[in-house]
């Protein structure tokens, strides 16, 4: 177990709490059991969900690192606590869609399940008060959230993350339909993948199941009242663990 001590609460979001530590270059993130959907209009407590998402995220961050992609992850503190580098989060949600699903099919005349080649990359303004709206190039320029060079860097990194995750999930019998990631800048200005990568932020379908509901192993089970949310997340962790070594504990 690490000698790090949990300090002051710095931030609390829907699914995580962030705490300071004695080391200014490290913060601790607690993954909560809270489940939310539709901009937190739907809420529930799902025992064990935080631990599952923390462990899945840790292993996937390590997989990205092994592929040479930078992340804020440093190791696990405990099963539902993660040690990370503090970053300045870019207020943009980056969504990559490999298959048409969810809101895309409500906004465009594209049938659910349609493969998207090349994958579609969408940027959203990260602000619940405005409903996380889709960003156009013109809106990005008006808001001044990132420079043109930073936007290009964000999009390149996101597509590299997609390539790694697509191949990894395919190898364990999961189809990566789409996912969202958050990115941040370190104190030195380096762009890194932050937040989490889990069934809360990815749509994952079991490639061995044909039924359009039974194959779902992600947050859509909560959104659509399908039940078995924790069991589905547990199945994802089992498959990820089968392909990755045990996540490292921060020392």
C-alpha positions as CSV (number, residue, x, y, z in Angstrom):
1,X,0.0,0.0,0.0
2,X,1.3,3.5,-0.8
3,X,2.3,5.8,2.0
4,X,0.3,8.6,0.4
5,X,-2.3,10.2,2.6
6,X,-5.7,11.5,1.4
7,X,-5.9,15.3,1.8
8,X,-8.4,18.0,1.1
9,X,-11.4,17.4,-1.2
10,X,-10.6,19.4,-4.3
11,X,-13.6,18.6,-6.5
12,X,-16.6,16.3,-6.6
13,X,-18.3,15.2,-9.8
14,X,-21.1,12.8,-10.6
15,X,-19.0,9.7,-10.4
16,X,-15.7,10.7,-8.7
17,X,-14.1,12.8,-5.9
18,X,-10.7,14.3,-6.3
19,X,-8.5,14.9,-3.2
20,X,-5.1,16.5,-2.7
21,X,-2.1,14.7,-1.3
22,X,1.1,15.9,0.4
23,X,2.8,15.7,-3.0
24,X,1.7,18.6,-5.2
25,X,2.4,16.5,-8.3
26,X,-0.1,13.8,-7.2
27,X,-3.8,13.8,-6.5
28,X,-6.1,10.9,-5.4
29,X,-9.3,10.1,-7.2
30,X,-12.2,8.1,-5.5
31,X,-14.5,6.3,-7.8
32,X,-18.1,6.5,-6.4
33,X,-20.9,4.0,-6.7
34,X,-23.2,6.7,-8.0
35,X,-24.8,6.1,-11.4
36,X,-26.2,9.0,-13.4
37,X,-27.7,9.5,-16.8
38,X,-29.4,12.2,-18.9
39,X,-27.4,15.0,-17.3
40,X,-28.0,13.6,-13.8
41,X,-31.8,13.6,-14.2
42,X,-31.6,9.8,-13.5
43,X,-29.7,8.7,-10.5
44,X,-29.0,5.5,-8.5
45,X,-26.5,3.9,-6.2
46,X,-25.0,0.7,-7.6
47,X,-22.8,-1.1,-5.0
48,X,-19.4,-2.1,-6.4
49,X,-19.7,0.1,-9.5
50,X,-16.9,2.5,-8.4
51,X,-14.4,-0.3,-7.8
52,X,-15.2,-1.9,-11.2
53,X,-14.8,1.3,-13.1
54,X,-11.6,2.2,-11.2
55,X,-10.0,-1.2,-11.9
56,X,-11.1,-1.2,-15.6
57,X,-9.8,2.3,-16.1
58,X,-6.4,1.5,-14.4
59,X,-5.8,-1.4,-16.7
60,X,-6.9,0.5,-19.8
61,X,-4.7,3.4,-18.9
62,X,-1.8,1.0,-18.6
63,X,-2.6,-0.4,-22.0
64,X,-2.5,3.1,-23.5
65,X,0.8,3.7,-21.8
66,X,2.2,0.5,-23.2
67,X,1.3,1.8,-26.6
68,X,3.1,5.1,-26.0
69,X,0.1,7.3,-25.3
70,X,0.4,9.7,-22.4
71,X,-2.1,9.6,-19.4
72,X,-2.5,11.2,-16.0
73,X,-2.5,7.7,-14.4
74,X,0.1,6.7,-11.9
75,X,-1.3,3.6,-10.1
76,X,-4.0,2.4,-7.8
77,X,-4.2,3.5,-4.2
78,X,-6.8,0.9,-3.4
79,X,-9.5,-0.9,-5.4
80,X,-11.6,2.2,-5.9
81,X,-8.9,4.9,-5.5
82,X,-6.5,6.0,-8.2
83,X,-3.3,8.1,-8.0
84,X,-3.0,10.5,-10.9
85,X,-1.1,13.6,-11.9
86,X,-3.1,16.9,-11.5
87,X,-4.1,18.3,-14.9
88,X,-5.9,21.3,-16.2
89,X,-8.9,19.6,-17.8
90,X,-9.8,20.9,-21.3
91,X,-13.5,21.7,-21.1
92,X,-14.2,19.6,-24.2
93,X,-15.6,16.1,-24.3
94,X,-14.1,14.2,-27.2
95,X,-16.4,11.5,-28.6
96,X,-15.3,9.0,-31.2
97,X,-18.0,6.8,-32.8
98,X,-17.1,3.6,-34.6
99,X,-20.7,2.5,-35.0
100,X,-23.8,4.5,-35.1
101,X,-25.7,4.4,-31.8
102,X,-27.4,6.5,-29.1
103,X,-27.8,10.3,-29.7
104,X,-26.3,10.2,-33.2
105,X,-29.2,8.1,-34.5
106,X,-31.7,10.6,-33.0
107,X,-29.9,13.6,-34.6
108,X,-29.1,12.1,-38.1
109,X,-30.9,9.7,-40.5
110,X,-28.4,6.9,-39.7
111,X,-29.6,3.4,-38.6
112,X,-28.3,2.1,-35.3
113,X,-25.5,-0.4,-35.8
114,X,-24.2,1.2,-39.0
115,X,-20.4,1.1,-39.1
116,X,-18.7,4.5,-39.4
117,X,-15.6,4.5,-41.6
118,X,-13.7,6.5,-40.9
119,X,-14.8,6.8,-37.3
120,X,-16.7,10.0,-36.5
121,X,-15.0,12.4,-34.1
122,X,-17.3,15.0,-32.3
123,X,-16.3,17.7,-29.8
124,X,-18.8,18.8,-27.1
125,X,-18.6,21.8,-24.7
126,X,-18.3,20.3,-21.3
127,X,-20.8,22.2,-19.3
128,X,-24.0,20.6,-17.8
129,X,-25.7,24.0,-17.5
130,X,-25.7,24.2,-21.3
131,X,-26.4,20.5,-21.9
132,X,-22.9,19.7,-23.3
133,X,-23.7,21.1,-26.8
134,X,-21.9,20.0,-29.9
135,X,-19.1,22.3,-30.9
136,X,-18.5,23.5,-34.5
137,X,-15.3,25.0,-35.7
138,X,-16.9,28.5,-35.5
139,X,-18.1,27.9,-31.9
140,X,-14.7,26.6,-30.8
141,X,-13.2,29.8,-32.2
142,X,-15.7,32.0,-30.4
143,X,-15.2,30.2,-27.1
144,X,-11.4,30.2,-27.4
145,X,-11.2,27.0,-25.4
146,X,-8.1,25.7,-27.3
147,X,-5.8,27.0,-30.0
148,X,-5.9,25.5,-33.5
149,X,-2.7,23.6,-32.8
150,X,-4.1,22.3,-29.5
151,X,-7.3,21.2,-31.2
152,X,-5.3,19.3,-33.8
153,X,-3.2,17.7,-31.1
154,X,-6.4,16.7,-29.2
155,X,-7.9,15.1,-32.3
156,X,-4.7,13.2,-33.2
157,X,-4.4,11.8,-29.6
158,X,-8.1,10.8,-29.5
159,X,-7.8,8.9,-32.8
160,X,-4.7,7.1,-31.5
161,X,-6.6,6.1,-28.4
162,X,-9.4,4.8,-30.5
163,X,-7.0,2.6,-32.6
164,X,-5.5,1.1,-29.4
165,X,-8.8,0.5,-27.7
166,X,-10.5,-0.9,-30.8
167,X,-7.9,-3.6,-31.3
168,X,-7.7,-4.4,-27.6
169,X,-11.5,-4.8,-27.1
170,X,-11.8,-6.8,-30.3
171,X,-9.2,-9.2,-28.9
172,X,-11.4,-9.9,-25.8
173,X,-14.7,-10.2,-27.7
174,X,-16.0,-6.7,-27.2
175,X,-17.0,-4.2,-29.9
176,X,-16.1,-0.7,-29.1
177,X,-19.1,1.2,-30.5
178,X,-18.2,4.6,-29.2
179,X,-16.6,6.3,-26.3
180,X,-15.8,9.7,-24.8
181,X,-12.6,10.9,-23.2
182,X,-11.4,13.9,-21.4
183,X,-8.0,15.3,-21.9
184,X,-5.9,17.7,-19.8
185,X,-2.7,19.6,-19.7
186,X,0.0,18.8,-17.1
187,X,2.0,21.5,-15.3
188,X,4.6,21.2,-18.0
189,X,2.0,21.7,-20.8
190,X,1.9,18.1,-21.9
191,X,-1.5,16.9,-23.2
192,X,-2.6,13.6,-21.6
193,X,-5.7,11.4,-21.4
194,X,-7.4,11.9,-18.1
195,X,-10.6,11.1,-16.1
196,X,-11.6,7.5,-16.8
197,X,-12.1,4.9,-19.5
198,X,-14.8,2.5,-18.4
199,X,-18.3,1.2,-19.3
200,X,-19.5,4.5,-18.0
201,X,-17.7,6.3,-20.8
202,X,-17.7,3.6,-23.5
203,X,-20.4,1.7,-25.4
204,X,-19.3,-2.0,-25.4
205,X,-21.2,-4.8,-27.1
206,X,-20.5,-8.5,-26.6
207,X,-19.6,-9.8,-30.1
208,X,-20.8,-13.3,-29.3
209,X,-24.4,-12.1,-28.5
210,X,-26.9,-11.2,-31.2
211,X,-29.7,-9.8,-29.2
212,X,-29.5,-6.0,-29.3
213,X,-30.2,-5.6,-25.6
214,X,-28.4,-8.6,-24.1
215,X,-25.2,-7.7,-25.9
216,X,-24.9,-4.4,-24.1
217,X,-22.2,-4.3,-21.4
218,X,-22.1,-0.6,-20.6
219,X,-24.0,2.3,-19.1
220,X,-26.9,1.9,-21.6
221,X,-28.1,-0.9,-19.3
222,X,-28.8,1.8,-16.8
223,X,-30.1,4.3,-19.3
224,X,-32.5,1.8,-20.8
225,X,-33.6,0.1,-17.5
226,X,-32.2,-3.2,-18.7
227,X,-30.9,-4.2,-15.3
228,X,-27.7,-6.2,-14.6
229,X,-25.5,-3.1,-14.7
230,X,-22.9,-4.2,-12.1
231,X,-22.9,-7.7,-13.6
232,X,-22.2,-6.3,-17.1
233,X,-19.4,-4.1,-15.8
234,X,-18.0,-7.1,-14.0
235,X,-17.9,-9.1,-17.2
236,X,-16.0,-6.3,-18.9
237,X,-13.4,-6.3,-16.0
238,X,-13.1,-10.1,-16.3
239,X,-12.3,-9.8,-20.0
240,X,-9.9,-6.9,-19.5
241,X,-8.1,-8.7,-16.7
242,X,-7.8,-11.8,-18.9
243,X,-5.7,-9.8,-21.3
244,X,-3.8,-7.4,-19.0
245,X,-1.5,-8.0,-16.0
246,X,-2.8,-6.9,-12.6
247,X,-2.9,-3.1,-12.3
248,X,0.1,-1.6,-10.5
249,X,-0.3,-0.2,-7.0
250,X,1.3,3.2,-6.5
251,X,4.4,3.0,-4.3
